[in-house]
Amino acid sequence: MKNEFKQNYKNEIIEGYKDRKQINHIENELINTYLVNKNLKVLEAGTGAGVISFYIESKGFDSITAFDIIPDLIDRAKEKALKTKSKVNFIIADASALNELQDNHFGYVLYPQQILSMVSKKFLSEALSEAFRVGTKDSLYVFSFMDWQSRWYNPILSFMLNVLRLIRGEKWSSYYIPELTMNGKINTKFFHADQHSIFWGKETNILSLLEKHGFKSQRIVKQKKKFSLHGDGIFFVCKKI
């Protein structure tokens, strides 16, 4: 795996995703609106314990592949699949190197749960290129990212953190900051050097990034929650250019 997480961050992800039981209202609306052809193959990235893929399967899809980079989460998904006689194909894979997956294979390609924001900066371009490769020419894509503009204080956090980065001899990276909360608790190690920074994108910047990698956005949906320290996601429904 090229895009591995540090163990402390991996543990937090496992804790947060292992028992997720429901999809959110935006995921539900997008799936029911756009996934209409049950004969097409579906790919879900960053599946965690599989809740979204299980939901899609319940809608009548019988060719679903779901991957995650964390083996413990895939093991949990496979256990549930075995108990429920699910046919979802759960695999361990790295979003930036989907060597197990064929070119031009999937009609629906989903990157929910802000998975691409978790991909390390140096591998984000490769992850988008891989997403492009595995979809058919008429594929429908759903990408989601953390929304920079959903927290007014992100520029303040970014500036403070990047001053510390310069002092430590690290590179300035404006839109990459660690999680402020982890599983409902304040991340007291936010300013530590060992933290995994995630990508918070502005809508215009994300659109440019997607277009650069061959995607054209057809619809944008923003989460509108009450104030949250965690921040909100922004979803892009796309086709290949």
MIDOSE-1310 file (N, C-alpha, C; in nm, 2 decimals, decimal comma, always signed):
residues 241
mkne	+0,08/-0,12/+0,00/+0,00/+0,00/+0,00/+0,09/+0,13/+0,00; +0,06/+0,22/-0,09/+0,14/+0,34/-0,10/+0,08/+0,45/+0,00; -0,05/+0,45/+0,01/-0,11/+0,56/+0,09/-0,16/+0,51/+0,22; -0,06/+0,46/+0,30/-0,09/+0,41/+0,43/-0,11/+0,52/+0,54
fkqn	-0,20/+0,49/+0,64/-0,22/+0,58/+0,75/-0,13/+0,54/+0,86; -0,09/+0,64/+0,95/-0,02/+0,60/+1,07/-0,12/+0,53/+1,16; -0,06/+0,45/+1,25/-0,14/+0,36/+1,33/-0,24/+0,43/+1,42; -0,19/+0,55/+1,48/-0,28/+0,62/+1,57/-0,41/+0,67/+1,49
ykne	-0,39/+0,72/+1,37/-0,50/+0,77/+1,29/-0,59/+0,65/+1,25; -0,52/+0,54/+1,21/-0,60/+0,42/+1,17/-0,69/+0,37/+1,28; -0,64/+0,37/+1,40/-0,72/+0,33/+1,52/-0,84/+0,41/+1,53; -0,83/+0,54/+1,51/-0,94/+0,63/+1,52/-1,04/+0,61/+1,41
iieg	-1,00/+0,58/+1,29/-1,09/+0,55/+1,18/-1,17/+0,43/+1,21; -1,10/+0,32/+1,26/-1,16/+0,20/+1,29/-1,27/+0,22/+1,39; -1,24/+0,30/+1,50/-1,34/+0,32/+1,60/-1,46/+0,40/+1,55; -1,43/+0,49/+1,46/-1,54/+0,57/+1,41/-1,63/+0,50/+1,30
ykdr	-1,57/+0,41/+1,23/-1,65/+0,35/+1,12/-1,70/+0,21/+1,14; -1,64/+0,14/+1,24/-1,67/+0,00/+1,26/-1,82/-0,03/+1,29; -1,89/+0,06/+1,36/-2,02/+0,03/+1,40/-2,13/+0,12/+1,33; -2,09/+0,19/+1,22/-2,18/+0,27/+1,15/-2,29/+0,19/+1,10
kqin	-2,42/+0,23/+1,13/-2,53/+0,15/+1,09/-2,62/+0,21/+0,98; -2,61/+0,34/+0,96/-2,70/+0,41/+0,87/-2,62/+0,50/+0,78; -2,68/+0,52/+0,66/-2,62/+0,62/+0,57/-2,69/+0,76/+0,60; -2,62/+0,87/+0,56/-2,68/+1,00/+0,59/-2,78/+1,04/+0,48
hien	-2,85/+1,15/+0,50/-2,96/+1,18/+0,41/-2,91/+1,22/+0,27; -2,79/+1,27/+0,26/-2,74/+1,31/+0,13/-2,70/+1,18/+0,05; -2,63/+1,09/+0,12/-2,60/+0,96/+0,05/-2,73/+0,89/+0,01; -2,83/+0,89/+0,09/-2,95/+0,82/+0,06/-3,02/+0,89/-0,06
elin	-3,02/+1,02/-0,07/-3,09/+1,09/-0,18/-3,01/+1,07/-0,31; -2,88/+1,07/-0,30/-2,80/+1,06/-0,43/-2,81/+0,91/-0,48; -2,81/+0,82/-0,39/-2,82/+0,68/-0,43/-2,95/+0,65/-0,50; -3,06/+0,70/-0,44/-3,19/+0,67/-0,49/-3,22/+0,76/-0,62
tylv	-3,15/+0,87/-0,63/-3,18/+0,95/-0,75/-3,10/+0,90/-0,87; -2,97/+0,87/-0,85/-2,88/+0,84/-0,96/-2,85/+0,70/-0,99; -2,86/+0,61/-0,89/-2,83/+0,47/-0,92/-2,96/+0,40/-0,96; -2,99/+0,41/-1,09/-3,12/+0,36/-1,14/-3,11/+0,24/-1,22
nknl	-2,99/+0,21/-1,28/-2,98/+0,09/-1,36/-2,91/-0,02/-1,28; -2,99/-0,11/-1,24/-2,94/-0,22/-1,15/-2,86/-0,32/-1,22; -2,84/-0,31/-1,35/-2,76/-0,40/-1,43/-2,61/-0,35/-1,43; -2,59/-0,23/-1,39/-2,45/-0,18/-1,39/-2,37/-0,22/-1,27
kvle	-2,24/-0,23/-1,29/-2,15/-0,27/-1,17/-2,13/-0,14/-1,09; -2,12/-0,16/-0,96/-2,10/-0,05/-0,87/-1,97/-0,07/-0,79; -1,89/+0,04/-0,78/-1,77/+0,04/-0,70/-1,79/+0,15/-0,58; -1,76/+0,10/-0,46/-1,76/+0,20/-0,35/-1,62/+0,20/-0,29
agtg	-1,57/+0,33/-0,28/-1,43/+0,35/-0,22/-1,45/+0,38/-0,07; -1,35/+0,33/+0,00/-1,35/+0,36/+0,15/-1,47/+0,32/+0,22; -1,51/+0,19/+0,20/-1,63/+0,14/+0,24/-1,65/+0,13/+0,39; -1,53/+0,13/+0,47/-1,54/+0,11/+0,61/-1,60/-0,03/+0,64
agvi	-1,70/-0,04/+0,72/-1,76/-0,17/+0,75/-1,87/-0,20/+0,66; -1,89/-0,13/+0,55/-1,98/-0,17/+0,44/-2,12/-0,12/+0,44; -2,15/-0,03/+0,53/-2,29/+0,01/+0,54/-2,35/+0,06/+0,41; -2,28/+0,14/+0,33/-2,33/+0,20/+0,21/-2,35/+0,09/+0,10
sfyi	-2,25/+0,00/+0,09/-2,27/-0,11/-0,01/-2,38/-0,20/+0,02; -2,40/-0,23/+0,15/-2,51/-0,32/+0,19/-2,64/-0,25/+0,16; -2,65/-0,12/+0,18/-2,77/-0,04/+0,14/-2,80/-0,05/-0,01; -2,69/-0,03/-0,09/-2,71/-0,03/-0,23/-2,76/-0,17/-0,28
eskg	-2,70/-0,27/-0,22/-2,74/-0,41/-0,25/-2,89/-0,43/-0,22; -2,94/-0,37/-0,11/-3,08/-0,39/-0,07/-3,17/-0,33/-0,17; -3,12/-0,24/-0,26/-3,20/-0,17/-0,36/-3,21/-0,26/-0,49; -3,14/-0,38/-0,49/-3,15/-0,47/-0,60/-3,03/-0,48/-0,69
fdsi	-2,92/-0,42/-0,65/-2,79/-0,43/-0,72/-2,72/-0,56/-0,68; -2,67/-0,64/-0,78/-2,61/-0,77/-0,75/-2,46/-0,78/-0,79; -2,41/-0,66/-0,84/-2,26/-0,66/-0,87/-2,20/-0,54/-0,81; -2,16/-0,55/-0,68/-2,10/-0,44/-0,61/-1,96/-0,48/-0,56
tafd	-1,86/-0,40/-0,58/-1,73/-0,42/-0,52/-1,70/-0,30/-0,43; -1,65/-0,33/-0,31/-1,63/-0,22/-0,21/-1,49/-0,24/-0,16; -1,41/-0,14/-0,15/-1,27/-0,15/-0,09/-1,24/-0,05/+0,02; -1,15/-0,09/+0,10/-1,09/+0,00/+0,20/-0,95/-0,04/+0,22
iipd	-0,87/+0,06/+0,27/-0,73/+0,03/+0,29/-0,70/-0,03/+0,42; -0,80/-0,03/+0,51/-0,78/-0,08/+0,65/-0,84/-0,23/+0,66; -0,75/-0,33/+0,68/-0,79/-0,47/+0,68/-0,90/-0,49/+0,79; -0,89/-0,43/+0,91/-0,98/-0,46/+1,01/-1,12/-0,43/+0,98
lidr	-1,14/-0,32/+0,90/-1,27/-0,28/+0,86/-1,33/-0,37/+0,75; -1,24/-0,42/+0,66/-1,29/-0,51/+0,56/-1,32/-0,65/+0,62; -1,25/-0,69/+0,72/-1,28/-0,81/+0,79/-1,42/-0,80/+0,86; -1,45/-0,68/+0,91/-1,58/-0,66/+0,98/-1,69/-0,67/+0,87
akek	-1,67/-0,60/+0,76/-1,77/-0,61/+0,65/-1,79/-0,75/+0,60; -1,68/-0,82/+0,58/-1,70/-0,96/+0,54/-1,77/-1,05/+0,64; -1,75/-1,03/+0,76/-1,82/-1,10/+0,87/-1,97/-1,08/+0,85; -2,01/-0,95/+0,83/-2,15/-0,92/+0,82/-2,21/-0,98/+0,69
alkt	-2,13/-0,97/+0,58/-2,17/-1,03/+0,46/-2,20/-1,17/+0,47; -2,11/-1,24/+0,54/-2,13/-1,39/+0,56/-2,26/-1,42/+0,64; -2,29/-1,34/+0,74/-2,40/-1,36/+0,82/-2,53/-1,33/+0,74; -2,53/-1,23/+0,66/-2,65/-1,19/+0,59/-2,66/-1,24/+0,45
kskv	-2,56/-1,33/+0,41/-2,55/-1,39/+0,27/-2,55/-1,28/+0,17; -2,48/-1,18/+0,20/-2,45/-1,07/+0,10/-2,35/-1,11/-0,01; -2,37/-1,06/-0,13/-2,28/-1,09/-0,24/-2,18/-0,98/-0,27; -2,18/-0,88/-0,18/-2,09/-0,77/-0,20/-1,94/-0,82/-0,20
nfii	-1,86/-0,78/-0,29/-1,72/-0,82/-0,30/-1,63/-0,72/-0,22; -1,60/-0,75/-0,10/-1,52/-0,66/-0,02/-1,37/-0,70/-0,04; -1,29/-0,59/-0,07/-1,15/-0,62/-0,09/-1,06/-0,51/-0,02; -0,94/-0,54/+0,01/-0,85/-0,45/+0,07/-0,77/-0,38/-0,05
adas	-0,78/-0,25/-0,06/-0,72/-0,18/-0,17/-0,68/-0,04/-0,14; -0,59/+0,02/-0,21/-0,54/+0,15/-0,19/-0,60/+0,24/-0,30; -0,67/+0,35/-0,27/-0,74/+0,43/-0,37/-0,64/+0,48/-0,47; -0,52/+0,50/-0,44/-0,42/+0,55/-0,53/-0,35/+0,44/-0,62
alne	-0,39/+0,32/-0,60/-0,33/+0,21/-0,68/-0,43/+0,09/-0,68; -0,53/+0,10/-0,76/-0,63/+0,00/-0,76/-0,60/-0,11/-0,86; -0,48/-0,18/-0,83/-0,43/-0,28/-0,92/-0,52/-0,40/-0,94; -0,61/-0,42/-0,85/-0,70/-0,54/-0,85/-0,81/-0,52/-0,95
lqdn	-0,84/-0,39/-0,99/-0,96/-0,36/-1,06/-0,93/-0,33/-1,21; -1,02/-0,37/-1,29/-1,01/-0,36/-1,44/-1,04/-0,22/-1,49; -0,98/-0,19/-1,60/-1,01/-0,06/-1,67/-1,16/-0,07/-1,72; -1,22/+0,05/-1,72/-1,35/+0,07/-1,78/-1,45/-0,04/-1,74
hfgy	-1,47/-0,06/-1,61/-1,54/-0,17/-1,56/-1,67/-0,13/-1,49; -1,67/-0,02/-1,42/-1,79/+0,01/-1,33/-1,87/+0,12/-1,39; -2,01/+0,10/-1,38/-2,10/+0,20/-1,43/-2,13/+0,31/-1,33; -2,12/+0,27/-1,20/-2,13/+0,37/-1,09/-2,01/+0,36/-1,00
vlyp	-1,95/+0,48/-0,98/-1,82/+0,48/-0,90/-1,85/+0,58/-0,78; -1,84/+0,54/-0,66/-1,88/+0,62/-0,55/-1,76/+0,64/-0,45; -1,73/+0,76/-0,42/-1,63/+0,80/-0,32/-1,70/+0,88/-0,21; -1,78/+0,82/-0,13/-1,86/+0,89/-0,02/-1,77/+0,90/+0,10
qqil	-1,83/+0,95/+0,21/-1,77/+0,96/+0,34/-1,64/+1,04/+0,34; -1,63/+1,13/+0,25/-1,51/+1,22/+0,23/-1,38/+1,14/+0,23; -1,38/+1,03/+0,17/-1,27/+0,94/+0,16/-1,15/+1,00/+0,09; -1,17/+1,08/-0,01/-1,06/+1,14/-0,09/-0,99/+1,25/+0,00
smvs	-1,06/+1,31/+0,09/-1,00/+1,41/+0,18/-0,90/+1,34/+0,27; -0,91/+1,21/+0,30/-0,82/+1,14/+0,38/-0,70/+1,09/+0,31; -0,70/+1,09/+0,18/-0,59/+1,05/+0,10/-0,47/+1,15/+0,11; -0,35/+1,10/+0,14/-0,24/+1,19/+0,15/-0,22/+1,28/+0,03
kkfl	-0,18/+1,40/+0,05/-0,17/+1,50/-0,05/-0,09/+1,45/-0,18; +0,02/+1,38/-0,15/+0,10/+1,34/-0,27/+0,04/+1,22/-0,35; -0,07/+1,16/-0,30/-0,14/+1,06/-0,37/-0,28/+1,09/-0,42; -0,33/+1,21/-0,39/-0,46/+1,25/-0,43/-0,48/+1,25/-0,58
seal	-0,38/+1,30/-0,66/-0,39/+1,30/-0,80/-0,40/+1,16/-0,86; -0,32/+1,07/-0,80/-0,32/+0,93/-0,84/-0,45/+0,86/-0,81; -0,51/+0,89/-0,70/-0,64/+0,84/-0,66/-0,75/+0,88/-0,76; -0,75/+1,00/-0,80/-0,85/+1,05/-0,90/-0,82/+0,99/-1,04
seaf	-0,70/+0,97/-1,07/-0,67/+0,90/-1,20/-0,71/+0,76/-1,20; -0,70/+0,69/-1,09/-0,75/+0,55/-1,08/-0,90/+0,55/-1,08; -0,97/+0,64/-1,02/-1,11/+0,65/-1,03/-1,16/+0,66/-1,17; -1,09/+0,75/-1,25/-1,12/+0,77/-1,39/-1,10/+0,64/-1,47
rvgt	-0,99/+0,57/-1,44/-0,95/+0,45/-1,51/-1,06/+0,34/-1,50; -1,11/+0,32/-1,38/-1,19/+0,20/-1,36/-1,34/+0,22/-1,40; -1,38/+0,34/-1,43/-1,52/+0,36/-1,47/-1,53/+0,35/-1,62; -1,65/+0,31/-1,66/-1,68/+0,31/-1,81/-1,69/+0,45/-1,86
kdsl	-1,69/+0,46/-1,99/-1,70/+0,60/-2,05/-1,82/+0,68/-2,01; -1,93/+0,60/-1,98/-2,05/+0,67/-1,94/-2,08/+0,66/-1,79; -1,98/+0,63/-1,71/-2,00/+0,61/-1,57/-2,05/+0,74/-1,50; -2,13/+0,71/-1,39/-2,17/+0,82/-1,31/-2,08/+0,81/-1,18
yvfs	-2,03/+0,92/-1,14/-1,94/+0,93/-1,02/-2,00/+1,02/-0,91; -1,98/+0,98/-0,79/-2,01/+1,07/-0,68/-1,89/+1,08/-0,59; -1,83/+1,20/-0,59/-1,72/+1,23/-0,50/-1,76/+1,32/-0,39; -1,69/+1,30/-0,27/-1,72/+1,39/-0,16/-1,59/+1,43/-0,09
fmdw	-1,59/+1,55/-0,05/-1,47/+1,61/+0,02/-1,52/+1,69/+0,14; -1,42/+1,71/+0,23/-1,45/+1,80/+0,34/-1,46/+1,95/+0,29; -1,56/+2,02/+0,33/-1,58/+2,16/+0,28/-1,51/+2,26/+0,36; -1,41/+2,32/+0,30/-1,33/+2,43/+0,37/-1,42/+2,54/+0,42
qsrw	-1,52/+2,57/+0,35/-1,61/+2,69/+0,39/-1,72/+2,65/+0,49; -1,72/+2,53/+0,53/-1,82/+2,49/+0,63/-1,78/+2,53/+0,77; -1,66/+2,57/+0,79/-1,61/+2,62/+0,92/-1,54/+2,75/+0,90; -1,59/+2,86/+0,96/-1,54/+2,99/+0,94/-1,40/+3,00/+0,99
ynpi	-1,36/+2,92/+1,09/-1,23/+2,94/+1,15/-1,12/+2,85/+1,09; -1,15/+2,78/+0,98/-1,05/+2,70/+0,92/-0,92/+2,78/+0,88; -0,94/+2,90/+0,82/-0,82/+2,98/+0,79/-0,73/+3,01/+0,91; -0,80/+3,03/+1,02/-0,72/+3,06/+1,15/-0,64/+2,93/+1,19
lsfm	-0,71/+2,82/+1,19/-0,64/+2,69/+1,23/-0,53/+2,66/+1,14; -0,55/+2,68/+1,01/-0,45/+2,66/+0,91/-0,33/+2,75/+0,92; -0,35/+2,87/+0,95/-0,24/+2,97/+0,96/-0,16/+2,93/+1,09; -0,22/+2,90/+1,20/-0,15/+2,87/+1,32/-0,07/+2,74/+1,30
lnvl	-0,13/+2,64/+1,24/-0,07/+2,51/+1,22/+0,05/+2,53/+1,12; +0,04/+2,61/+1,02/+0,14/+2,62/+0,92/+0,26/+2,70/+0,97; +0,24/+2,79/+1,07/+0,35/+2,86/+1,13/+0,43/+2,76/+1,21; +0,36/+2,67/+1,28/+0,43/+2,56/+1,35/+0,51/+2,47/+1,25
rlir	+0,45/+2,44/+1,14/+0,51/+2,36/+1,04/+0,64/+2,42/+0,99; +0,64/+2,55/+0,97/+0,76/+2,62/+0,93/+0,87/+2,61/+1,03; +0,83/+2,63/+1,16/+0,92/+2,63/+1,27/+0,99/+2,49/+1,28; +0,91/+2,39/+1,25/+0,96/+2,25/+1,26/+1,03/+2,21/+1,13
gekw	+1,04/+2,30/+1,03/+1,11/+2,27/+0,91/+1,03/+2,19/+0,81; +0,89/+2,20/+0,82/+0,80/+2,13/+0,73/+0,75/+2,22/+0,63; +0,68/+2,17/+0,53/+0,63/+2,25/+0,42/+0,49/+2,32/+0,46; +0,47/+2,44/+0,41/+0,34/+2,50/+0,43/+0,24/+2,43/+0,34
ssyy	+0,12/+2,40/+0,40/+0,02/+2,33/+0,33/-0,12/+2,38/+0,37; -0,17/+2,48/+0,30/-0,29/+2,56/+0,35/-0,41/+2,48/+0,38; -0,45/+2,39/+0,29/-0,58/+2,33/+0,30/-0,57/+2,19/+0,36; -0,46/+2,15/+0,42/-0,45/+2,02/+0,48/-0,43/+2,05/+0,63
ipel	-0,53/+2,01/+0,71/-0,52/+2,02/+0,85/-0,57/+1,89/+0,92; -0,53/+1,86/+1,04/-0,58/+1,73/+1,10/-0,72/+1,75/+1,15; -0,78/+1,64/+1,19/-0,91/+1,63/+1,24/-0,91/+1,71/+1,37; -1,01/+1,80/+1,39/-1,02/+1,88/+1,51/-1,09/+1,80/+1,62
tmng	-1,18/+1,71/+1,57/-1,25/+1,61/+1,66/-1,23/+1,47/+1,61; -1,22/+1,38/+1,70/-1,21/+1,24/+1,66/-1,32/+1,16/+1,74; -1,42/+1,10/+1,67/-1,52/+1,02/+1,73/-1,59/+1,10/+1,84; -1,62/+1,22/+1,82/-1,69/+1,30/+1,91/-1,61/+1,37/+2,02
kint	-1,48/+1,35/+2,02/-1,40/+1,41/+2,12/-1,30/+1,51/+2,06; -1,26/+1,61/+2,13/-1,16/+1,71/+2,08/-1,03/+1,64/+2,07; -0,97/+1,66/+1,95/-0,83/+1,61/+1,93/-0,73/+1,70/+2,00; -0,69/+1,66/+2,11/-0,59/+1,74/+2,19/-0,45/+1,74/+2,13
kffh	-0,43/+1,66/+2,03/-0,30/+1,65/+1,97/-0,30/+1,72/+1,83; -0,40/+1,81/+1,81/-0,42/+1,87/+1,68/-0,29/+1,93/+1,62; -0,21/+2,00/+1,71/-0,09/+2,07/+1,66/+0,04/+1,98/+1,66; +0,02/+1,85/+1,69/+0,14/+1,77/+1,70/+0,19/+1,73/+1,56
adqh	+0,31/+1,71/+1,54/+0,37/+1,68/+1,41/+0,33/+1,54/+1,36; +0,28/+1,45/+1,44/+0,25/+1,31/+1,40/+0,11/+1,30/+1,35; +0,03/+1,41/+1,34/-0,11/+1,40/+1,30/-0,12/+1,38/+1,15; -0,23/+1,31/+1,11/-0,26/+1,29/+0,97/-0,35/+1,41/+0,93
sifw	-0,30/+1,48/+0,83/-0,38/+1,60/+0,78/-0,47/+1,56/+0,67; -0,59/+1,61/+0,67/-0,69/+1,58/+0,57/-0,71/+1,70/+0,49; -0,76/+1,68/+0,36/-0,78/+1,79/+0,27/-0,92/+1,85/+0,28; -0,92/+1,98/+0,31/-1,04/+2,06/+0,31/-1,04/+2,15/+0,18
gket	-1,14/+2,13/+0,10/-1,14/+2,20/-0,03/-1,25/+2,31/-0,04; -1,21/+2,41/-0,11/-1,31/+2,51/-0,16/-1,38/+2,45/-0,28; -1,51/+2,49/-0,30/-1,59/+2,44/-0,41/-1,52/+2,46/-0,54; -1,47/+2,58/-0,56/-1,41/+2,62/-0,69/-1,28/+2,54/-0,71
nils	-1,20/+2,52/-0,61/-1,08/+2,44/-0,62/-1,10/+2,30/-0,65; -1,20/+2,24/-0,59/-1,23/+2,10/-0,61/-1,28/+2,08/-0,75; -1,37/+2,17/-0,80/-1,41/+2,16/-0,94/-1,30/+2,16/-1,04; -1,20/+2,25/-1,01/-1,08/+2,26/-1,10/-1,00/+2,13/-1,09
llek	-0,99/+2,07/-0,97/-0,92/+1,95/-0,95/-0,99/+1,83/-1,03; -1,12/+1,82/-1,02/-1,19/+1,72/-1,08/-1,18/+1,73/-1,24; -1,20/+1,85/-1,29/-1,19/+1,88/-1,43/-1,05/+1,84/-1,48; -0,95/+1,87/-1,40/-0,81/+1,84/-1,44/-0,79/+1,69/-1,46
hgfk	-0,87/+1,61/-1,39/-0,86/+1,46/-1,40/-0,96/+1,40/-1,48; -1,04/+1,48/-1,56/-1,13/+1,43/-1,66/-1,27/+1,42/-1,62; -1,31/+1,49/-1,52/-1,45/+1,48/-1,47/-1,52/+1,62/-1,48; -1,65/+1,61/-1,52/-1,73/+1,73/-1,52/-1,85/+1,72/-1,42
sqri	-1,86/+1,81/-1,33/-1,96/+1,81/-1,23/-2,10/+1,84/-1,29; -2,20/+1,76/-1,26/-2,34/+1,79/-1,30/-2,42/+1,84/-1,19; -2,38/+1,82/-1,06/-2,46/+1,86/-0,95/-2,37/+1,87/-0,83; -2,39/+1,97/-0,74/-2,31/+1,99/-0,62/-2,41/+1,99/-0,50
vkqk	-2,38/+1,91/-0,40/-2,47/+1,91/-0,28/-2,39/+1,93/-0,16; -2,43/+2,03/-0,08/-2,35/+2,06/+0,05/-2,44/+2,01/+0,17; -2,37/+1,95/+0,26/-2,43/+1,92/+0,39/-2,47/+2,05/+0,46; -2,58/+2,05/+0,52/-2,63/+2,17/+0,60/-2,67/+2,12/+0,74
kkfs	-2,57/+2,11/+0,82/-2,60/+2,06/+0,96/-2,59/+2,18/+1,05; -2,64/+2,16/+1,17/-2,62/+2,26/+1,28/-2,47/+2,27/+1,30; -2,43/+2,37/+1,37/-2,28/+2,40/+1,40/-2,22/+2,27/+1,45; -2,11/+2,23/+1,39/-2,03/+2,11/+1,42/-1,88/+2,14/+1,42
lhgd	-1,81/+2,10/+1,52/-1,67/+2,12/+1,51/-1,60/+2,03/+1,41; -1,67/+1,92/+1,37/-1,62/+1,83/+1,28/-1,62/+1,88/+1,14; -1,72/+1,97/+1,10/-1,72/+2,03/+0,97/-1,81/+1,94/+0,88; -1,84/+2,00/+0,76/-1,94/+1,93/+0,67/-1,87/+1,88/+0,55
giff	-1,94/+1,80/+0,47/-1,89/+1,75/+0,35/-1,96/+1,82/+0,23; -1,90/+1,81/+0,11/-1,95/+1,86/-0,01/-1,95/+1,75/-0,12; -2,06/+1,73/-0,19/-2,07/+1,61/-0,28/-2,08/+1,66/-0,42; -2,01/+1,59/-0,51/-2,01/+1,63/-0,66/-2,05/+1,51/-0,74
vckk	-2,16/+1,52/-0,81/-2,21/+1,42/-0,90/-2,15/+1,45/-1,04; -2,07/+1,36/-1,09/-1,99/+1,38/-1,21/-2,00/+1,28/-1,32; -1,97/+1,32/-1,44/-1,95/+1,23/-1,55/-1,81/+1,25/-1,61; -1,76/+1,16/-1,69/-1,64/+1,18/-1,76/-1,65/+1,29/-1,87
i	-1,55/+1,37/-1,89/-1,56/+1,47/-1,99/-1,54/+1,41/-2,13
